[in-house]
Amino acid sequence: MSLSLNQWTTRRWSLAEAVDGCARHGLEAIGLWREKVAEQGLARSVKLVRDAGLRVSSLCRGGFLTSGEPAALDDNRRAVDEAAELGAACLVMVVGGLPGVRPGEGLTAGSSRDLAGARERVAEAVSVLAPYAGERGVRLALEPLHPVYCPDRAVLSTLGQALDLCLPYPEEQVGVVVDTFHVWWDPRLFDDIARAGRRIASYQVCDYLHPLPADVLLGRGMMGDGVIDFGPITRAVAEAGYDGDIEVEIFNADIWAADPDEVVATMKARYAGVVTGSS
């Protein structure tokens, strides 16, 4: 496994700047976001990454499938096509929260409380998207999110839930994301990592800060600054058979405001000293 920069960690950088930063810091892989790809243009993004000799460890994100609207499926097909062009190892799927609840916003008159129904809609959408992705050589990676995000971002809250949803499909079509921020608390985590095996499509790391800030979306910290014990999780993921890149994905206002080169330098040091223990 080797280190990858998820470009949201250095959000100030454009895609071109992030690719250049990876090259200057000796990284071999980058995790891309669709917004940044769109700003640069898909063809230009593909060329930048390939000319730099980088792997695309993931493309973020597809998902938000719980509305049941055809437009959501259309957007996810476009995301699959983009992932195929970029040669991404997987397309990360943040599946969506309760229908009618927008990310970061409260309930409205049109909001639903039907959690079971929302999960059924995710399953139905995956049944449509999995073969489409498979035909294009793209692997969907279902990402469970911490339960605090269940109302508005992901009705999948545990690795076990995500794994159960992907098992009907070939492992090259649908896998799971192990993101330490979201799953560190789960008492079944190590059993489900072992059960996932080669279904692990992406391993993402950052720390869980305590106490969380007022905006819980920004409660991710640099590894070593929070409560997560990374060593056992990293070993379990490796023992399960995952040998892909380890992405550092951090949503944090202070880190976003810092010098991106300093952020990457710190990231490399913490990766070696905290995540893999190789320093």
C-alpha positions as CSV (number, residue, x, y, z in Angstrom):
1,M,0.0,0.0,0.0
2,S,1.2,3.5,-0.7
3,L,0.1,7.0,0.1
4,S,-2.4,9.0,-1.9
5,L,-3.5,12.6,-1.6
6,N,-7.3,13.0,-1.7
7,Q,-7.4,16.4,-3.2
8,W,-10.1,17.7,-0.8
9,T,-7.4,17.6,1.9
10,T,-5.7,20.5,0.0
11,R,-8.9,22.0,-1.2
12,R,-7.3,25.3,-2.1
13,W,-5.3,23.7,-4.9
14,S,-6.8,23.3,-8.4
15,L,-6.5,19.9,-9.9
16,A,-3.4,21.0,-11.8
17,E,-1.8,22.3,-8.6
18,A,-2.7,19.1,-6.7
19,V,-1.1,17.0,-9.5
20,D,2.0,19.1,-9.4
21,G,2.0,18.9,-5.6
22,C,1.9,15.1,-5.7
23,A,4.8,15.0,-8.1
24,R,6.9,17.4,-6.0
25,H,6.3,15.5,-2.8
26,G,6.9,12.1,-4.4
27,L,3.4,10.7,-4.2
28,E,2.3,8.1,-6.7
29,A,-1.5,8.5,-6.5
30,I,-4.2,11.1,-6.2
31,G,-7.9,10.9,-5.3
32,L,-10.0,13.2,-7.4
33,W,-13.3,15.0,-6.9
34,R,-15.7,15.5,-9.8
35,E,-16.0,19.3,-9.0
36,K,-12.3,19.8,-9.5
37,V,-12.3,17.6,-12.6
38,A,-15.1,19.7,-14.1
39,E,-13.3,23.0,-13.4
40,Q,-10.3,21.7,-15.3
41,G,-12.2,19.8,-17.9
42,L,-12.3,16.0,-18.2
43,A,-9.9,15.6,-21.1
44,R,-7.4,18.1,-19.6
45,S,-7.7,16.3,-16.2
46,V,-6.9,12.9,-17.8
47,K,-3.9,14.3,-19.6
48,L,-2.5,16.1,-16.4
49,V,-2.8,12.9,-14.4
50,R,-1.3,10.6,-17.0
51,D,1.5,13.0,-17.9
52,A,2.5,13.1,-14.2
53,G,2.5,9.3,-14.0
54,L,-0.1,9.3,-11.2
55,R,-2.6,6.6,-10.4
56,V,-6.2,7.8,-9.6
57,S,-6.9,6.0,-6.4
58,S,-10.6,7.1,-6.5
59,L,-13.1,9.5,-8.0
60,C,-15.5,11.1,-5.5
61,R,-18.3,11.0,-5.8
62,G,-21.3,9.3,-7.1
63,G,-24.4,8.4,-5.0
64,F,-27.3,10.4,-3.5
65,L,-29.6,7.7,-4.7
66,T,-32.5,7.9,-2.2
67,S,-34.6,10.4,-4.1
68,G,-35.6,7.8,-6.6
69,E,-35.5,10.4,-9.4
70,P,-34.2,9.4,-12.8
71,A,-31.9,12.5,-12.8
72,A,-29.9,10.9,-10.0
73,L,-29.2,7.8,-12.0
74,D,-28.3,9.9,-15.0
75,D,-25.7,11.8,-13.0
76,N,-24.3,8.6,-11.6
77,R,-23.9,7.2,-15.1
78,R,-21.9,10.3,-16.0
79,A,-19.8,9.8,-12.9
80,V,-19.1,6.2,-14.0
81,D,-18.1,7.5,-17.5
82,E,-15.8,10.1,-15.9
83,A,-14.2,7.4,-13.7
84,A,-13.6,5.2,-16.7
85,E,-11.9,8.0,-18.6
86,L,-9.7,8.8,-15.6
87,G,-8.8,5.2,-15.0
88,A,-9.9,5.6,-11.4
89,A,-9.5,2.5,-9.2
90,C,-13.1,3.1,-7.9
91,L,-16.0,5.5,-7.9
92,V,-16.9,6.4,-4.3
93,M,-20.6,6.2,-3.6
94,V,-22.1,8.4,-0.8
95,V,-25.5,6.9,-1.1
96,G,-27.7,9.7,0.3
97,G,-29.8,10.4,3.3
98,L,-33.5,10.5,3.9
99,P,-35.5,11.7,0.8
100,G,-36.1,15.4,0.9
101,V,-33.4,16.1,3.5
102,R,-30.6,18.2,1.9
103,P,-27.0,17.9,3.2
104,G,-26.5,20.2,6.1
105,E,-30.1,21.4,6.2
106,G,-33.1,20.6,8.4
107,L,-36.3,18.8,7.8
108,T,-38.8,20.4,5.5
109,A,-42.5,19.7,4.7
110,G,-41.3,17.3,2.0
111,S,-38.8,15.3,4.1
112,S,-39.3,11.6,4.7
113,R,-38.7,9.6,7.8
114,D,-38.9,6.3,6.0
115,L,-35.3,5.0,6.6
116,A,-36.1,1.4,5.5
117,G,-37.6,2.8,2.2
118,A,-34.5,5.0,1.6
119,R,-32.2,1.9,1.9
120,E,-34.4,0.0,-0.5
121,R,-34.0,2.8,-3.0
122,V,-30.3,2.6,-2.7
123,A,-30.4,-1.2,-3.3
124,E,-32.6,-0.6,-6.4
125,A,-30.2,2.0,-7.8
126,V,-27.2,-0.1,-7.3
127,S,-28.9,-2.9,-9.2
128,V,-29.1,-0.6,-12.2
129,L,-25.7,1.1,-11.8
130,A,-23.6,-2.0,-11.1
131,P,-23.8,-3.6,-14.5
132,Y,-23.4,-0.2,-16.2
133,A,-20.2,0.3,-14.2
134,G,-19.0,-3.2,-14.9
135,E,-19.4,-2.8,-18.6
136,R,-17.0,0.2,-18.4
137,G,-14.5,-1.4,-16.1
138,V,-15.4,0.8,-13.2
139,R,-15.9,-0.4,-9.6
140,L,-18.5,1.2,-7.4
141,A,-17.3,1.7,-3.8
142,L,-20.1,2.0,-1.3
143,E,-19.1,4.2,1.6
144,P,-20.7,3.9,5.0
145,L,-20.8,7.2,6.9
146,H,-20.8,7.8,10.6
147,P,-24.4,7.6,11.9
148,V,-24.4,11.3,12.6
149,Y,-24.7,11.7,8.8
150,C,-27.6,9.3,8.3
151,P,-30.3,11.9,7.9
152,D,-28.8,13.9,5.2
153,R,-25.8,12.1,3.6
154,A,-25.8,8.3,3.9
155,V,-28.4,5.8,5.1
156,L,-25.6,3.2,5.2
157,S,-23.9,3.6,8.6
158,T,-21.8,0.5,9.1
159,L,-19.3,-1.4,7.0
160,G,-21.5,-4.5,7.4
161,Q,-24.5,-2.7,5.9
162,A,-22.5,-1.6,2.9
163,L,-21.0,-5.1,2.5
164,D,-24.3,-6.8,2.6
165,L,-25.6,-4.5,-0.2
166,C,-22.7,-5.2,-2.5
167,L,-22.5,-9.0,-2.1
168,P,-25.0,-9.9,-4.9
169,Y,-22.6,-8.4,-7.5
170,P,-19.2,-9.4,-8.7
171,E,-16.4,-7.9,-6.6
172,E,-14.9,-6.2,-9.6
173,Q,-18.2,-4.3,-9.9
174,V,-19.1,-3.3,-6.4
175,G,-17.0,-3.0,-3.3
176,V,-16.8,-0.9,-0.1
177,V,-14.8,2.0,1.3
178,V,-13.2,1.7,4.7
179,D,-12.9,5.3,6.0
180,T,-11.5,5.5,9.5
181,F,-13.4,8.6,10.4
182,H,-16.7,6.9,9.7
183,V,-16.1,3.3,11.0
184,W,-13.6,3.5,13.9
185,W,-16.3,3.2,16.5
186,D,-18.1,0.1,15.1
187,P,-17.8,-2.9,17.5
188,R,-18.0,-5.2,14.5
189,L,-15.4,-3.4,12.4
190,F,-12.7,-6.0,12.5
191,D,-15.0,-8.9,11.8
192,D,-16.5,-6.9,8.8
193,I,-13.1,-5.9,7.4
194,A,-12.1,-9.6,7.4
195,R,-15.5,-10.5,5.8
196,A,-15.1,-7.9,3.2
197,G,-11.7,-9.2,2.0
198,R,-11.1,-8.2,-1.6
199,R,-14.3,-6.2,-1.6
200,I,-12.4,-3.4,0.0
201,A,-12.1,-1.0,-2.9
202,S,-10.7,2.0,-1.0
203,Y,-9.0,2.7,2.3
204,Q,-9.3,6.3,3.5
205,V,-7.7,7.8,6.6
206,C,-8.1,10.8,8.8
207,D,-8.7,11.3,12.5
208,Y,-11.9,11.8,14.4
209,L,-11.6,15.0,16.5
210,H,-13.1,15.3,19.9
211,P,-15.1,17.3,20.7
212,L,-16.5,17.8,17.2
213,P,-16.8,21.3,15.9
214,A,-20.3,23.0,15.4
215,D,-20.2,21.9,11.8
216,V,-19.7,18.1,12.2
217,L,-18.7,17.8,8.5
218,L,-15.5,19.5,9.4
219,G,-14.6,17.2,12.4
220,R,-11.9,15.4,10.5
221,G,-8.3,15.9,11.6
222,M,-4.8,15.0,10.7
223,M,-3.9,11.5,11.8
224,G,-2.7,11.6,15.3
225,D,-4.7,14.6,16.3
226,G,-7.8,12.7,17.4
227,V,-9.0,9.5,19.0
228,I,-8.5,6.8,16.4
229,D,-5.9,4.0,16.8
230,F,-4.8,3.5,13.2
231,G,-2.4,0.6,13.5
232,P,-4.9,-2.2,14.2
233,I,-7.3,-0.9,11.4
234,T,-4.5,-0.6,8.9
235,R,-3.2,-4.1,9.7
236,A,-6.7,-5.6,9.4
237,V,-7.2,-4.0,6.0
238,A,-3.9,-5.3,4.8
239,E,-4.6,-8.8,6.2
240,A,-8.0,-8.8,4.4
241,G,-6.0,-8.5,1.1
242,Y,-6.2,-4.8,0.3
243,D,-3.0,-3.7,-1.4
244,G,-4.3,-0.4,-3.0
245,D,-3.5,3.1,-2.1
246,I,-4.2,4.7,1.3
247,E,-5.9,8.1,0.7
248,V,-5.8,10.9,3.2
249,E,-9.1,12.7,3.0
250,I,-9.6,15.6,5.5
251,F,-12.4,18.1,5.8
252,N,-11.1,20.7,8.2
253,A,-11.3,24.5,8.0
254,D,-7.9,25.0,9.6
255,I,-6.2,22.5,7.3
256,W,-7.9,24.0,4.3
257,A,-6.6,27.5,5.3
258,A,-3.0,26.2,5.8
259,D,-0.2,26.1,3.2
260,P,-1.0,23.0,1.1
261,D,2.7,22.1,0.8
262,E,3.0,22.1,4.6
263,V,-0.2,20.0,4.8
264,V,1.2,17.4,2.4
265,A,4.5,17.3,4.3
266,T,2.7,16.8,7.6
267,M,0.4,14.2,6.0
268,K,3.5,12.2,4.8
269,A,5.1,12.2,8.2
270,R,1.9,11.2,10.0
271,Y,1.2,8.5,7.4
272,A,4.6,6.9,8.2
273,G,4.5,7.5,11.9
274,V,0.8,7.0,12.8
275,V,-1.0,5.1,10.0
276,T,1.6,2.5,8.9
277,G,4.2,2.8,11.7
278,S,6.9,2.6,9.1
279,S,9.0,5.6,10.4
